[in-house]
Amino acid sequence: MVEVTEEALAPGERPLERTLAGLRELGVRVYLDDFGSGYSSLERLAWLPLDGVKLPRGFLRPPAAAQHRVAAVLRGLVRMMEELGLPLVAEGIERPEQAAFVRELGVRLGQGFLFGASPEAPGTAP
């Protein structure tokens, strides 16, 4: 599996699409990292050769006043990704309440230090 960052999706990057399609033909799964925080757009989800989408950790740390609105955005994204057949992964899950927040909204996959930190990760004990 490879993750494509939003910076790689700068407008006008058509050769990237061919590269991603070629990787998928080789059996490599392609995920869009940090969806919604940079150059990605809803339009591009319809034609980019992707196997999944990763949410940036900012969705897990909304200000209290914005939590209801963030929840509405996530519910919509979950439904849209289901329709597109793309798994949605919440990244940066560090606390049980963050995992519960995204799980209640329908996000089934997550990654983060809550589930395990590698010994090489900064700030972790060996």
N, C-alpha and C positions, 0 to 999 in steps of 0.2 A: 504494500500500500504506500502511496505517496500523498503528501499534502501539498496543495497548491496555495500559496499565500495570496492575499488580495492584491499585493503589489504586482504580482505576476499577471494580473488581469487588467493592467492599465488599458485604457481605451485604444482600440486599433491593433491589438495583439492577435491577429488571425493565425500566424504560424503556431502560436501556443495551442490552438484548438487541434491542429493536425498532430502535434506532438502528443497531446493528451489522448486523442483517438488512437494513435499508434501504441501508446502504453497500454491502453485498455485492450487492444487486440492481442497484446502479449500476455494478458491475464493480470495486469497490474490494476489494482483498484485505485481510483483517484478521488480524493476528498478535497473540497474547498474549505480552507481554514479561515477562521474569523469572519464568517459570512456576515455581511451587513455593516462592516466597520471601515470599508475603504472603497475599492473600485467595483465591487460586485453590484449587480442590479438584478431586480426580479426578472427582467427581460432575458438576461444572460443565462439564468437557470433553465430556461426552456430549450437552449441549444448547446450549452457546454457539455462535453462528454464527461459527466461526473458520476460517481458511485455513492456519494454522500456529502453532507454539509456539516461543518463544525461551527458551533456558536461561540463567539468570544466570551471570555469570562465576565465582561462588563454586564451581561445579562443577569449574572448571579449576584451582582452587588448594586442594585438600583437604590437610589435614595428612597427613603420611606414614602415620600410623597408621590413617587413615580412607580411604585411597585405594582399598583393595579394596572397601569398602562403597559408596563413591561409584560405583565402576565397576559394581557390581551394580545400583544404582539406575538408572544411565544405560542399561544394557542392557535393563532392564525398561521404561524410558520409550521407548526406541527401538522395541521390539516393540509397545508400546501405541500409539504414534503411527502406526506402520505399519498397524495394525489399524483405526485411526480415519481413515486417509488424510490425516493432517496432517504436513507437513514439520516436522522438528525442527532448529532453528538454534542452534548454540553461539555465544554472544557473548563478547567479551573475549579472543579468541585473540591473544596477543602473542608467543608463542615457538613454535618448531617442535615442541617436545615436547608442548605443549598440543594443537596440531593433530593430532599423531600419536595422543595419548591418546584424543581423542573419535572420531577416524576409526577406530581399532581397535575401538571399541565400537559402531560402526555409524552414528554421526552424520555425515551426508553434507554438511551445510551449516554454514558458519561465517562469522563476521565478527570483525574486530579489526584492530589496528595491524599484525599480521604480514602481512596482505594489502594494506595500504595505509592511510595516514593522510591525512586531508584537511589542506590547509594551514591551515584555520581551527581545527583541533583544538588544545586547550591542550597545551602542552609539545612541540609539533612545530616543526621549523624551517621557515621559509617557502621 
